[in-house]
């Protein structure tokens, strides 16, 4: 594989992870939709994007489920702390995954449920 193609593959894999933060800038469900679009377009072209795109999507779907559970627990006030912890964990794990993907290293998210295999 040429050097440019390797750089492109790493860039698209990194974008799969970073676009998981798009809901924080006001795009409703952008944290799932945008990585899904990138993954669907590039998964057949780049094996690394296929692998990392699935990781990103599984993590973002898992975080959504955890956030819904925390939102329900907000009724008893415990949920606010859990929700804050979810946001912090999401930011840290996504940035770490993006940096690793940019280096060409695979990243497995902790706490991610494997919906897409």
URZIRA-V961091 format. One line per field, one symbol per residue. ss: DSSP state (H for helix, E for strand, - for the rest). psi: psi as a letter, one per 30 degrees, with the letter a starting at -180 (. if undefined). burial: 1 if it has 24 or more other C-alpha atoms within 12 Angstrom, else 0. Layout:
ss: ???
psi: ???
burial: ???
This chain:
ss: --HHHHHHHHHHHHHHHHHHHHHHH----HHHHHHHHHHHHH----HHHHHHHHHHHHHHHHHHHHHHHHHHHHHH--HHHHHHHHHHHHHHHHHHHHHHHH---------------
psi: kleeeeeeeeeeeeeeeeffgfffggjkgffeeeeeeeeeefefejeeeeeeeeeeeeeeeeeeeeeeeeeeffegffeeeeeeeeeeeeeeeeeeeeeeeffgklkjklgkkiek.
burial: 000000011111111111111100000001111111111001000111111111111111111101100100000000000010011011101111110111010111100100000
